[in-house]
Amino acid sequence: MKTLWILGDQLTHHHPILTQYDDSSTILIIESQNRWKKMPYQRKRLVLLISAMRHYANKLKERGFKVDYIKAHTFSAGWQAHLKNQKPAEIVTMAAASYPGRQFQQKLSETVNIPVTLLKNTQFLTGIYNPIPNPQANKRYVMETFYRQMRKRFDLLMENGQPMGGQWNFDKDNRKKLPKHDAPPAPPVFKPDAITQEVMAEVAQLKHAIGTVEGFDYAVTHCDAKRAFEIFLNERLTKFGDYEDALTPRSHLLYHSALSPYLNLGLLEPLPLVQAAQQALLDGNAPINAVEGFVRQIIGWREFMYWQYWRQMPGMENKNAWGAKRPLPQFFNTGQTNMACLHHAINRAIDTGYNHHIERLMLLCNYFMLAGIKPKVANDWFLSLYIDAYDWVMPPNVIGMGLNADGGLTATKPYIASANYINKMGDFCKSCFYNPKKRTGEDACPYNFLYWNFILEHEAKLRANPRTSRNVLGLRYLDEAEKERVQAQAKQFLNNLE
Ligand code: FAD
C-alpha cells in the first residue's frame, strides 16, 4: 500500500505524484481545520482554498484515482486517521513550496516510521532550471540578471539569441496614469456552485476570520482558472503594460491579471501562461511592452521571489534591517482613515483579499516603512488578508521588497515615496482630505512629513546607497525650520498612531 500525499496548495493538473500511481496507491488530501485558524484569515481566501481542494479531490476521483480526503482538526490527526485505515508501507509527496511545510514533510518519516520519498516541486520554473544554484550568503543578486537567464533558458521573447523588440525591459513605457475616460473591463465572475456554497456557509461561521464570504466569485477549478486567463488574454493584456503602475479608485483590477491566486494554488502553471502571452505578441494581438511586462512578472519576479525565499530561509520573516519597532496601526484592521488611497486599499483588501502590486508596494508597504512598523507585523497583516498569500511569497515581498528589512538582499533600495509619487500615478489624491502638495500643516498628506522625517532619520544610510542618494539630495530644499516642523509633526503623528 502506497500513500501519495498532495498538499492543499499543490492542486496541479499534471501533478508529478500521479505518475507514481498504481493499483496499490491511495491519494491523500488533508483538510486541516486548525490550519484555517492559525491567524484570522480573510474569508474569501479560505473559501477559495477549501473549495478548490474539494473540487480537485472530486476531479481526481472522476479521473479514476482512489482518494482519501480527510477533514481533521490538525494535519497530525488527519495522518493518524489515514494510517489507521490504510496502513501504507510507503509515502510519496511533492516538496512543499514553503519552509514550515517542507520541515513537516522531512520529519514525517520519523513521526510515522514509514519511508517518505520527496519529489521535486514542479510549481516553479526554478525547479527545472535554477539560474543561481549556489548563491553566496550575503551577496546581492539582482532580479534583472536572473530574469534574463530565465528568458534565454525557456526561449521566451528571444530572437536569434537577442531580446525581441531590441531590449530586455520596457518598464519606462509602463508607468502611465489611467486616462480620465478609460474604463477597464469588469473582472470575470465565476458563480459559486453547490460545493462552493457549502464551503461559504462553513467559512461564514468561523469566528476569527476577516471580511465576508458574500460576493465570492473566484474560479475554483482548472477549467475556470484557464477561462480567467483567457479572459485576461483577450480583454486586458494589451493594456497590461501601459497601466501596470497606475493608481485609481475607479477600477479594482485595472488591466492586471488577478492570476496569482490560481498560480499559487496550482490551478494554473507558469510556463503555459507566458507562452500564450508570447503567442499573442507573435499574432499581433498584444504589444511588446504588455507582453514583456507580463512575462517579467511571472518568470522574473515570481520566480526570483521564490528563489530569494529559499535562499534566505529560515529566519527571513524576522529580519529587521531598519530597526522598525511600531505595532500595527489600528486603522489597518478597519480601513477607517482620512487618507483616500489607504482607505480604498485597506477596504479592498478586507473585502476582496486583493490589491494590485503598486497598491501593495507603494501605498501599503511604503506607509509601513515610513511609519516604522515592525516588518513581521506587516508580513502577518498581508499573510492573513490576501487571497494569494502563502508562506513562501510573503517574506520576499514584504520583508525583502516592500520593507528592505533583509538588508537589501532582495531589492537594491527601499521603495519609499512621498505623496508626489501617489499623485503622479493616479487620482486618489483628488478626493482626499489631505493635500498631496503640503509637507506640513493640518491637511498635509502624512506620506509627505513621514517621508521627509524618514530621510532625516536615515540620512547617512540612504546617502551611502547610490540608488537612494538622490532622495537625500531633496533635503537641500528644506531649511532648518522646515526640518524641525517635519520632525515635530511626524513625531506627534506617530505617537498618536500607537
Ligand atoms: P499581475 O500584475 O497580473 O502579475 C502577473 C503575475 O505575476 C501575478 O499573478 C503573480 O503570480 C506574478 N508576480 C508578479 N510579481 C510578483 C511578486 N513580486 N511575487 C510573486 N509573484 C509575482 N504575490 C502573491 O502571489 N501573493 C502574495 O501574497 C503577495 N503579496 C505581496 C505583498 C507585497 C507587499 C508586495 C509588494 C507584493 C506582493 N505580491 C504577492 C506580488 C504581487 O503584488 C502580486 O503577485 C500581484 O499583485 C497579484 O496580482 P495579479 O495576479 O493581478 O498580478
Boltz pocket constraint, residues with backbone or C-beta under 6 A from the ligand:
constraints:
  - pocket:
      binder: B
      contacts: [[A, 253], [A, 255], [A, 256], [A, 257], [A, 258], [A, 259], [A, 260], [A, 261], [A, 263], [A, 264], [A, 294], [A, 297], [A, 298], [A, 301], [A, 302], [A, 303], [A, 305], [A, 355], [A, 356], [A, 357], [A, 358], [A, 360], [A, 361], [A, 365], [A, 382], [A, 386], [A, 388], [A, 389], [A, 390], [A, 393], [A, 394], [A, 397], [A, 398], [A, 401], [A, 402]]
      max_distance: 6.0
